[in-house]
Amino acid sequence: HDPAVRVAPVMTPQRRRLLFVGAHPKANGSNIAASHELALRLRTSGWNTQVVSMHAHPVGRLVEQVRAVLRAAPATTLVLLDVFSGRALSWARVAAAVCRARKVPYAAILHGGGLADLATKSPQLLEPLLCGAESTITPSPWLARTVAERLVRPIVIPNGIDLSGYTWRERRALTPEILWLRALHPIYRPELAIQTVALLRRAGVPARLTMVGPDKAGLRPQLERKIRAAQLEKFVRIVGPVPKAEIPQWLDRADILLNTTDVDNAPVSLVEALACGVPVVSTDAGGIPDLLRSEDHGVLVPCGSAEAMARAIEGLVNHPDHAASLSVAGRRLAAHFDWAVVDAQWGALLADLAGEVRP
């Protein structure tokens, strides 16, 4: 990342092309990749964008990614490479190696809280990928700091939302109607949301919970058994995945967003809740304290504690002025994530990487 030794690829506006390489399965509900959404927006501003791969099977996905990079023209293509931890990291490393061998310039976009642990404990797994990139970008200041300590200094550009698509209203007197908005996956600890509601109802708080998100790990039957065992069938429902366009409607019906995760980076779901004025009760996992300040923009509690989550929600129910202040402050904070702001940041970075001269 030293500009003294790295020359940005030269691409004219007429020939500029961006190839987004990552997991881009056909949109099914709310799980469209953040970089896929970015690609669609950049396309409207004149960039020639392509995304790969939409293949459902991991092997087929990797094959399509490598094939796309092999076909890329080094002089006119910039690859934007999604980097996650876990198995997806292996795919990113392969794609980056092909880029380097073909002399195709690429930028790495870091996602997921698991990368912070990797950067600290196994930086050698990330070093060739990141040090060979023209630039490294992440939506999380926390992840940027962690990676900068061992490897390179990423540029922070937040995930964007269309603020105009989220209707704000003040939350003061809370029922509370609780929304849980994540994939059903062990790292997001969905069972804690059910335990939290059980504790609240035991304490006399008439809480209701709606869980929205795809079942990526086959957890739904297990969670439904927990709901029945706690006799919460009338108060907890699992909706499953919903279209991205419907998320504002689900948030509009909610009093509180509950985020129970153990590992996190810069979740868009929290920003969406803030945009609607929904107070957030979340664990303090990963980059979340960088995303919102506890008691100013939401209430943060330790990971793994349903008791702390229940106390936080009960506190908001019993202190409506605090809930209202979070509702107002949340919308102000969400304005910093509006695409009007984020688009300008991406446009400036990509213009530099593409060797374009801006006025």
C-alpha positions in Angstrom: 0.0 0.0 0.0 3.0 2.3 -0.3 2.3 4.8 -3.2 6.0 5.2 -3.7 6.4 1.6 -5.0 2.9 0.8 -6.4 1.5 2.3 -9.6 -2.3 2.4 -9.9 -3.7 0.7 -13.0 -4.6 3.1 -15.8 -8.1 2.8 -17.0 -10.0 5.4 -19.0 -13.7 6.2 -18.1 -14.8 4.6 -21.4 -13.1 1.3 -20.6 -13.3 1.1 -16.8 -14.6 -2.3 -15.5 -15.1 -3.6 -12.0 -15.3 -7.3 -11.3 -16.7 -8.1 -7.9 -15.5 -11.5 -6.8 -17.2 -13.2 -3.8 -20.4 -15.1 -2.8 -23.2 -13.5 -4.7 -26.0 -16.1 -4.7 -29.2 -15.2 -6.5 -31.1 -12.8 -4.2 -33.3 -14.8 -1.8 -34.7 -12.6 0.8 -32.5 -10.2 2.7 -29.1 -11.8 2.1 -27.9 -10.0 -1.0 -24.2 -9.4 -0.5 -23.2 -5.8 0.5 -20.7 -5.7 -2.4 -23.4 -6.9 -4.8 -25.6 -4.0 -3.8 -22.6 -1.7 -4.2 -22.0 -3.1 -7.7 -25.5 -2.3 -8.7 -25.2 1.3 -7.5 -21.9 1.8 -9.2 -23.4 0.6 -12.5 -25.8 3.5 -12.4 -22.9 6.0 -12.1 -21.1 4.7 -15.2 -19.0 1.8 -14.1 -19.2 -1.4 -16.0 -19.7 -3.9 -13.2 -19.9 -7.7 -13.0 -20.4 -10.0 -10.0 -19.3 -13.6 -9.6 -20.2 -16.1 -8.4 -24.0 -16.8 -8.1 -23.3 -20.5 -8.1 -25.0 -22.2 -5.1 -22.4 -24.9 -4.6 -19.0 -23.9 -3.1 -16.9 -25.7 -5.7 -18.9 -24.3 -8.6 -18.6 -20.9 -7.0 -14.8 -21.1 -6.8 -14.6 -22.4 -10.4 -16.6 -19.4 -11.7 -14.6 -17.0 -9.6 -11.3 -18.2 -11.0 -12.6 -18.4 -14.5 -13.8 -14.8 -14.3 -10.4 -13.6 -13.1 -8.5 -15.6 -15.8 -10.7 -13.9 -18.4 -10.1 -10.4 -16.9 -8.0 -8.0 -18.9 -5.2 -6.6 -16.7 -5.2 -3.2 -18.4 -8.9 -2.4 -18.0 -10.2 -4.4 -15.1 -10.1 -3.9 -11.3 -11.1 -6.8 -9.2 -12.9 -6.1 -5.9 -12.4 -9.2 -3.8 -14.7 -10.0 -0.9 -12.6 -11.4 2.0 -14.3 -13.3 4.8 -13.0 -15.8 7.4 -13.7 -19.5 7.3 -13.9 -21.5 4.1 -14.6 -18.3 2.1 -11.1 -17.1 3.0 -9.6 -20.0 1.0 -11.6 -18.9 -2.1 -10.4 -15.4 -1.7 -6.8 -16.5 -1.4 -7.0 -18.5 -4.6 -8.7 -15.7 -6.5 -6.0 -13.2 -5.2 -3.2 -15.6 -6.2 -4.7 -15.8 -9.7 -4.9 -12.0 -9.9 -1.3 -11.6 -8.9 -0.2 -14.3 -11.4 -2.2 -12.6 -14.2 -1.1 -9.1 -13.0 -4.8 -8.1 -12.7 -5.0 -5.4 -10.1 -7.3 -6.1 -7.1 -8.6 -4.4 -4.0 -9.6 -6.5 -0.9 -12.9 -5.7 0.9 -12.8 -7.1 4.4 -16.0 -8.4 6.0 -16.8 -10.4 9.1 -15.6 -10.3 12.7 -13.7 -13.5 12.3 -11.0 -11.7 10.3 -9.9 -9.8 13.4 -9.0 -13.1 15.1 -7.1 -14.3 12.0 -5.2 -11.0 11.7 -4.0 -11.4 15.3 -3.3 -15.1 15.5 -2.6 -16.2 12.0 -1.5 -13.1 10.0 0.4 -15.3 7.5 -2.9 -16.5 6.1 -3.8 -12.9 5.1 -0.5 -11.4 4.4 0.0 -12.4 0.7 -3.6 -11.5 -0.1 -3.6 -8.1 1.5 -0.1 -7.0 0.7 -0.6 -7.8 -2.9 -3.7 -5.7 -3.1 -3.9 -2.1 -4.5 -6.0 -1.2 -1.5 -7.8 -2.8 1.4 -11.2 -1.5 2.4 -13.5 -2.4 5.3 -16.7 -1.0 6.7 -15.5 -1.4 10.3 -13.1 0.9 12.1 -12.5 -1.9 14.6 -11.4 -4.4 12.0 -9.3 -1.7 10.3 -7.4 -1.1 13.6 -6.9 -4.8 14.2 -5.6 -5.5 10.7 -3.4 -2.4 10.7 -1.6 -3.6 13.8 -0.2 -6.7 11.9 -0.6 -6.2 8.2 -1.8 -3.2 6.2 -3.9 -0.1 7.0 -7.3 -0.4 5.5 -9.5 2.4 4.3 -12.8 2.6 6.2 -15.9 3.0 4.0 -19.2 2.1 5.8 -21.9 -0.1 4.3 -24.6 2.1 2.8 -28.3 2.2 3.0 -30.9 4.3 1.2 -32.1 6.4 4.1 -35.2 7.6 2.3 -36.5 4.1 2.2 -36.7 3.9 6.1 -39.6 5.7 7.8 -38.6 7.1 11.2 -40.9 7.4 14.1 -40.1 8.0 17.7 -40.3 5.1 20.1 -41.2 6.1 23.6 -43.9 3.9 25.2 -42.6 0.4 24.3 -44.9 -2.7 24.2 -42.3 -4.2 23.6 -42.4 -5.8 20.1 -38.9 -7.2 19.7 -37.4 -7.9 16.2 -34.4 -10.3 15.7 -32.9 -9.7 12.3 -30.1 -12.1 11.4 -29.5 -15.5 9.7 -30.2 -18.5 11.9 -26.6 -19.4 12.5 -24.7 -20.4 15.7 -22.4 -17.3 15.7 -25.5 -15.1 15.9 -26.8 -17.0 19.0 -30.6 -17.0 18.1 -31.4 -19.1 21.1 -30.5 -16.2 23.3 -33.3 -14.1 21.9 -35.8 -16.8 22.9 -34.3 -17.0 26.4 -34.5 -13.2 26.7 -38.2 -13.2 26.0 -38.7 -16.0 28.5 -37.0 -14.0 31.2 -39.0 -10.8 30.3 -42.3 -12.6 30.5 -41.3 -14.2 33.7 -40.6 -10.7 35.0 -44.1 -9.5 33.9 -42.9 -7.7 30.8 -45.4 -8.6 27.9 -42.6 -9.0 25.3 -43.2 -10.5 21.9 -40.5 -11.6 19.5 -40.3 -11.9 15.7 -37.3 -13.6 14.2 -36.5 -12.7 10.6 -33.7 -14.3 8.5 -32.7 -17.3 6.5 -31.9 -20.6 8.2 -28.3 -21.1 7.1 -27.4 -23.9 9.5 -30.5 -25.9 9.9 -31.3 -24.4 13.3 -35.0 -23.7 12.9 -36.3 -27.1 14.2 -34.1 -26.8 17.3 -35.3 -23.3 18.0 -38.9 -24.3 17.5 -38.4 -27.0 20.1 -37.0 -24.4 22.5 -40.0 -22.2 21.9 -42.4 -25.0 22.7 -40.4 -26.1 25.8 -40.6 -22.5 27.1 -44.3 -22.4 26.3 -43.7 -19.3 24.1 -45.6 -20.4 21.0 -48.0 -17.4 21.3 -45.2 -14.9 21.8 -42.3 -16.0 19.6 -42.5 -16.6 15.8 -39.9 -17.5 13.3 -40.7 -15.9 9.9 -37.7 -17.0 7.9 -36.1 -14.9 5.0 -37.9 -11.9 3.6 -37.1 -9.7 0.6 -34.6 -6.9 1.4 -37.2 -4.4 0.3 -39.5 -5.5 3.1 -37.0 -5.0 6.0 -38.2 -1.4 6.6 -41.7 -2.7 7.1 -40.7 -5.2 9.7 -38.7 -2.6 11.5 -41.6 -0.2 11.4 -43.6 -2.7 13.4 -40.9 -3.2 16.0 -40.2 -1.4 19.3 -36.7 -2.8 19.8 -34.1 -4.6 17.7 -32.3 -7.4 19.6 -28.9 -8.4 18.4 -27.5 -11.5 20.2 -24.3 -12.2 18.2 -21.0 -13.4 19.5 -19.0 -12.4 16.4 -19.8 -9.2 14.4 -18.2 -6.5 12.4 -20.5 -3.6 11.1 -23.9 -5.2 10.7 -26.2 -3.3 8.3 -29.3 -4.5 10.3 -28.3 -2.3 13.2 -28.0 0.8 10.9 -31.4 0.0 9.4 -32.9 -0.1 12.8 -31.4 3.2 13.8 -32.7 4.7 10.5 -36.3 3.7 11.6 -35.9 5.0 15.1 -35.9 1.5 16.6 -33.8 1.3 19.8 -31.1 -1.3 19.6 -30.1 -3.8 22.3 -27.0 -5.6 21.2 -24.0 -7.5 22.5 -20.7 -5.6 22.5 -19.2 -8.1 20.0 -16.4 -7.1 17.6 -17.0 -3.8 15.9 -20.4 -3.0 17.3 -19.0 -0.5 20.0 -17.4 1.4 17.1 -20.7 1.4 15.2 -22.8 2.8 18.1 -22.1 4.2 21.5 -23.9 2.5 24.4 -26.6 4.6 26.0 -26.3 7.2 23.3 -27.3 5.2 20.2 -28.3 1.9 21.8 -27.7 -0.4 24.8 -24.7 -2.7 24.6 -24.4 -5.8 26.9 -21.9 -8.6 27.3 -22.0 -11.5 24.8 -23.8 -14.6 25.9 -26.0 -13.0 28.6 -29.7 -13.3 28.1 -30.1 -11.9 31.6 -28.3 -8.7 30.6 -30.4 -8.4 27.4 -33.6 -8.8 29.4 -32.5 -6.1 31.9 -31.6 -3.7 29.1 -35.0 -4.2 27.4 -36.9 -3.9 30.7 -34.9 -0.7 31.4 -36.1 0.8 28.1 -39.7 -0.2 28.8 -39.5 1.4 32.3 -37.7 4.6 31.0 -39.6 5.9 27.9 -37.6 9.1 27.8 -34.4 7.1 27.3 -36.0 5.0 24.6 -37.1 8.2 22.9 -33.6 9.7 23.1 -32.1 6.6 21.5 -34.8 6.8 18.8 -33.8 10.3 17.9 -30.1 9.8 18.1 -30.3 6.7 16.0 -31.7 8.5 13.0 -29.0 11.2 13.2 -26.3 8.5 13.3 -27.9 6.5 10.4 -27.6 9.6 8.1 -23.8 9.0 8.0 -24.5 5.7 6.3 -26.8 7.1 3.5 -25.7 6.1 0.0 -25.4 9.7 -0.8 -22.4 9.8 1.6 -21.1 6.3 0.9 -21.2 6.6 -2.9 -19.0 9.7 -2.8 -16.4 7.8 -0.8 -16.4 4.8 -3.1 -16.3 7.1 -6.2 -13.2 8.9 -4.9 -11.4 5.7 -4.1 -12.2 3.9 -7.3 -11.2 7.0 -9.4 -7.8 6.9 -7.7 -7.4 3.2 -8.2 -8.4 3.5 -11.9 -6.0 6.3 -12.5 -8.6 8.8 -13.3 -8.2 12.5 -12.8 -11.0 14.1 -10.7 -11.9 17.8 -10.9 
